[in-house]
Amino acid sequence: MPIRPATPADAADLAVVHVRTWQAAYAGHVPRDYLDSLEPAQREPGWRRWLTEFRHPAAILWVLESNARARRFYEAAGWVPDGAVKVDSSRGFPMREVRCRRTAIGG
């Protein structure tokens, strides 16, 4: 199956994947009521904007420090922790995250 770079037309589908994977991957790491409140329609504008504006040679992501499974997944895909750590409490509960970087593909 060929893989192509995502375009702004893919934003709605990516938003669904984003929300459903958060709900599965973060179960047990963040409060259930927060995960249940997530809606793809809330994420679609951000995906559309990112897909429209992304032209950078490298990318970063933040991953929960406690989520070893996600960290292994990202590291296997070429993401490398760069030493930065933060605690994000913007959702009403603390999430300790580590920052990872990788060279963008198709940027």
N, C-alpha and C positions, 0 to 999 in steps of 0.2 A: 504494500500500500504506500503510495507516495505521500510524503509530508510536505506541506507548503507553509510559508510564513502566514501568520494570521493577518487579517485585514480588518478595518473598522466594521465591515459587514458581519464579522464573526462575533461582535461584542456581546450580543444577547446569549449566544450559545456558551461563550466563555464565562459569562456571569453565572449561568446555571452550573457549570462545572465548578467554578470558584466556590459558590455557596454550598453545593452538595459535598465537595471534598472537605471544606471547613467543618461541616456538620459531622462527617465521618472521622476525619483525622484528629480533630480537637476534642472529641468526646472524651471526657475524663481529665482534660487539661484545662478547660474553661467551663463556666457554668452552663448547664443544659438550657436554661431559659434564654440565655443570650444566643446560643446556637439556633434554637427554635425560632428566634425572632428574625433571623437573616432571610432576606428575600433577594432573588436575582435582580429584580428591577432596581434595587438600591445600588447594585454593583455595576450595572450596565453602563451608565454614563462614564464611570471611571475607566472601564475597559475601552470604551470608544475613544475617549480622550488619549489614553496611553497609546493605543494602536495608531492614532492619527499623528501624535507628536513624537513618538519614539524614533530617535535617530542617533542614539549614543553607541559608541563602540564597546561599552561595558555595561553591565547591569548589576544591581544589588537586590538582595531580598533579606528579610528578617524572618527567622525561624525560632520557634519556641525552644529554649535551651533544654527543657524537659522532654521534648519530643524526639527521642533517639531514632525512631523509625523514619521520620521526615528528614532528619539531618543526614542519615545514611543515604536516603533517596537523592537528596540534593547533591551531596558530595559525589555520589556515583555518576551524576549528570554533569560534573565538572565545576560545581559551585564550591568555593573555598572560604572557610571562615577567615575573616581578616582581623580578628581580635577585638572588634567593637562589641559592646554589650549594652543593652538598655532595659529598663523596666517601663513598660507601657501600661499605665493605669487609666487610659482614656475611655475604656469601656466599663469602668466601675469595679474592676478587679485587676490585680497586678499580673502581668505576663512578662517574665524575664526572657528576652530574646537575644540571639546572637546574629550578627550581620555576616552575610556571605556575598562573595563577588564572583562574577564569571564574565568572560569575554562574550559579547552578544553574538548571536548567529543571525545573519540576514539583516543587520542593523543598517 
